[in-house]
Amino acid sequence: MSDQNSDLPVDPVDPGDTPLTPHGPLPEPGTVRPVTRWGTPVMHRPQAKVTSYDDDLRALAADMVATMYAADGVGLAACQIGEDVAMFVFDCPDDSGVRTIGLVCNPVLTLPEGTERRLDETDEGCLSFPGAFVELARPDTASVTGTGLDGEPVTFSGDGMLARCLQHETDHTLGTVFGDRLATKARKKLTKAHDKAADEFPLDWPAGS
């Protein structure tokens, strides 16, 4: 997921930040890769479940971390660097500005229901459709369960942008991009903004930046 607010902290080494890492830190950044764009088949199908928690999975996660930070993102799924793996990483603030950092394999999303369900109509963007943001109503709180890099159970919950990020990235593991959730008029607005910004995001972005 992309962050429209450039003043939000996304630098993993900012000494002024005290992010929450309830399940430990992300793997050390690996290689920055080009971000895979909407329209690529891997972006539009459910991702393969993680069954092997090995060095290859850790190396993939490290590349995802490096790419997310290079792109100034707050979340990134494996399919966004072309890998058919149900996993995402994130470094995202909640409604109070507190960052949570984490990784989830095989995520399962839980959203509020009934009287607990309230929608947040905030701008949303995607690193795989860069330079474009549009309002999308989503529940204002969310929880995700899954596993970490060693197969251990993990759970993350939050509100504000963190809730939006957990929903956005879980969608990616299911083959859904947030444009799929937009009405025709909003989708056209998003596409227009993306096309206008296209020169700023060459196909090798952010690897070639």
C-alpha positions as CSV (number, residue, x, y, z in Angstrom):
1,M,0.0,0.0,0.0
2,S,1.3,3.5,-0.8
3,D,1.3,6.4,1.6
4,Q,-0.1,9.7,0.3
5,N,1.3,11.6,3.3
6,S,5.0,12.0,2.8
7,D,5.5,13.2,6.4
8,L,4.5,9.9,7.9
9,P,7.5,8.0,9.2
10,V,8.5,5.1,7.0
11,D,12.3,5.1,7.6
12,P,13.2,1.9,9.5
13,V,16.3,3.6,11.0
14,D,14.8,6.9,12.2
15,P,16.1,7.2,15.8
16,G,13.0,9.3,16.8
17,D,10.6,6.5,16.1
18,T,9.6,3.8,18.6
19,P,7.6,1.4,16.5
20,L,5.7,-1.6,17.8
21,T,7.2,-5.0,16.7
22,P,5.0,-7.5,18.6
23,H,6.4,-10.5,16.7
24,G,9.9,-9.2,16.2
25,P,11.6,-7.1,13.6
26,L,11.4,-7.5,9.9
27,P,14.3,-9.4,8.2
28,E,17.2,-7.2,7.1
29,P,16.5,-5.5,3.8
30,G,17.5,-7.5,0.8
31,T,17.5,-6.4,-2.9
32,V,15.2,-3.7,-4.1
33,R,13.0,-5.1,-7.0
34,P,10.7,-3.5,-9.5
35,V,7.1,-3.3,-8.3
36,T,4.8,-5.5,-10.3
37,R,1.8,-3.5,-11.8
38,W,-1.9,-4.1,-12.0
39,G,-2.7,-6.2,-15.1
40,T,0.1,-8.7,-14.4
41,P,-1.6,-12.1,-13.9
42,V,0.0,-12.8,-10.5
43,M,-1.7,-9.7,-9.2
44,H,-5.2,-11.0,-10.0
45,R,-5.3,-14.5,-8.6
46,P,-5.2,-16.0,-5.1
47,Q,-1.6,-16.5,-4.0
48,A,-0.1,-19.9,-3.1
49,K,-0.1,-20.7,0.6
50,V,3.2,-20.7,2.4
51,T,4.0,-24.3,3.4
52,S,7.8,-24.1,3.8
53,Y,9.4,-21.7,6.2
54,D,12.9,-21.8,4.9
55,D,15.8,-19.6,3.8
56,D,14.2,-18.9,0.5
57,L,11.1,-17.5,2.2
58,R,13.3,-15.3,4.5
59,A,15.2,-14.0,1.4
60,L,11.9,-13.2,-0.3
61,A,10.7,-11.3,2.7
62,A,14.0,-9.3,2.9
63,D,13.5,-8.3,-0.7
64,M,10.0,-7.2,0.0
65,V,11.2,-5.1,3.0
66,A,13.8,-3.4,0.8
67,T,11.3,-2.7,-2.0
68,M,8.6,-1.4,0.4
69,Y,11.0,1.2,1.9
70,A,12.6,2.1,-1.4
71,A,9.1,2.9,-2.7
72,D,8.1,4.8,0.4
73,G,5.3,2.4,1.0
74,V,3.6,1.3,4.3
75,G,2.9,-2.3,3.1
76,L,3.9,-4.7,0.3
77,A,2.6,-8.2,-0.7
78,A,4.8,-10.8,-2.4
79,C,2.8,-10.6,-5.6
80,Q,3.8,-7.0,-5.8
81,I,7.3,-8.1,-6.7
82,G,6.0,-10.9,-8.9
83,E,6.0,-13.8,-6.5
84,D,3.1,-16.1,-6.1
85,V,3.3,-16.4,-2.3
86,A,0.6,-15.4,0.3
87,M,2.7,-13.1,2.4
88,F,3.0,-9.4,3.1
89,V,5.1,-7.0,5.1
90,F,4.2,-3.7,6.6
91,D,5.4,-0.7,8.5
92,C,2.3,1.4,9.1
93,P,0.9,3.9,11.6
94,D,-2.4,3.6,13.3
95,D,-4.9,6.5,14.0
96,S,-2.7,7.8,16.8
97,G,0.4,7.8,14.7
98,V,2.1,4.8,16.4
99,R,3.8,2.5,13.9
100,T,3.4,-1.2,13.9
101,I,5.9,-3.3,11.9
102,G,5.2,-6.9,10.9
103,L,5.0,-9.8,8.5
104,V,2.1,-12.2,7.9
105,C,2.0,-15.4,5.9
106,N,-1.3,-16.9,4.9
107,P,-3.3,-14.0,6.4
108,V,-6.9,-14.4,7.6
109,L,-8.7,-11.1,8.0
110,T,-11.4,-10.4,10.6
111,L,-13.5,-7.2,10.4
112,P,-16.1,-5.8,12.8
113,E,-19.7,-6.6,12.2
114,G,-23.1,-5.2,13.3
115,T,-23.1,-2.2,15.5
116,E,-19.3,-2.4,15.8
117,R,-18.8,-1.8,12.1
118,R,-17.9,1.8,11.1
119,L,-16.6,2.8,7.8
120,D,-13.6,5.1,7.2
121,E,-13.8,6.9,3.8
122,T,-10.1,7.8,3.3
123,D,-7.9,8.1,0.3
124,E,-6.1,4.8,-0.6
125,G,-3.3,4.1,-3.0
126,C,-1.3,1.1,-4.2
127,L,2.4,0.8,-5.1
128,S,1.3,-1.4,-8.0
129,F,-0.7,1.5,-9.5
130,P,1.6,4.3,-8.4
131,G,0.9,8.0,-8.2
132,A,-2.9,7.7,-7.8
133,F,-5.2,7.9,-4.7
134,V,-8.9,7.9,-4.4
135,E,-11.4,7.5,-1.5
136,L,-12.4,4.0,-0.6
137,A,-14.7,3.1,2.3
138,R,-13.3,0.4,4.5
139,P,-14.0,-0.7,8.1
140,D,-12.1,1.5,10.5
141,T,-10.6,-1.4,12.5
142,A,-9.2,-4.8,11.4
143,S,-7.4,-7.8,12.7
144,V,-5.2,-10.3,10.8
145,T,-4.0,-13.7,11.9
146,G,-1.5,-15.9,10.2
147,T,2.1,-17.1,10.6
148,G,5.5,-15.6,10.8
149,L,8.7,-16.5,9.0
150,D,9.3,-19.5,11.3
151,G,5.7,-20.7,11.1
152,E,4.8,-19.3,14.5
153,P,1.2,-17.8,15.0
154,V,1.0,-14.0,14.6
155,T,-1.8,-11.5,15.1
156,F,-2.0,-7.8,14.3
157,S,-4.8,-5.4,14.9
158,G,-5.3,-1.7,14.5
159,D,-7.3,1.3,13.4
160,G,-6.8,4.1,11.0
161,M,-4.3,3.6,8.3
162,L,-3.1,0.4,9.9
163,A,-6.5,-1.1,9.6
164,R,-6.7,0.0,6.0
165,C,-3.2,-1.5,5.3
166,L,-4.1,-4.9,6.8
167,Q,-7.2,-5.1,4.6
168,H,-5.4,-3.8,1.5
169,E,-2.5,-6.3,1.8
170,T,-4.7,-9.3,2.7
171,D,-6.7,-8.5,-0.4
172,H,-3.5,-8.8,-2.5
173,T,-2.9,-12.3,-1.2
174,L,-6.4,-13.1,-2.4
175,G,-5.9,-11.7,-5.9
176,T,-7.8,-8.5,-5.3
177,V,-6.5,-5.0,-6.0
178,F,-8.3,-2.1,-4.4
179,G,-9.4,-0.8,-7.8
180,D,-11.7,-3.9,-7.9
181,R,-13.6,-2.4,-5.0
182,L,-14.2,1.0,-6.7
183,A,-17.3,2.2,-8.5
184,T,-16.8,3.0,-12.2
185,K,-16.5,6.8,-11.6
186,A,-13.9,6.4,-8.9
187,R,-11.9,3.9,-10.9
188,K,-11.8,6.3,-13.8
189,K,-10.6,9.1,-11.5
190,L,-7.9,6.8,-10.2
191,T,-6.8,5.8,-13.7
192,K,-6.6,9.4,-14.8
193,A,-4.3,10.3,-11.9
194,H,-2.1,7.2,-12.5
195,D,-1.7,8.0,-16.2
196,K,-0.8,11.6,-15.4
197,A,2.0,10.5,-13.0
198,A,3.2,7.7,-15.2
199,D,6.5,9.4,-16.2
200,E,7.5,9.6,-12.5
201,F,7.3,5.8,-12.2
202,P,9.2,3.9,-14.9
203,L,8.6,0.1,-15.1
204,D,11.8,-0.6,-13.1
205,W,10.7,1.6,-10.2
206,P,11.9,1.7,-7.5
207,A,14.8,-0.6,-8.4
208,G,16.2,1.9,-10.9
209,S,15.7,5.0,-8.7
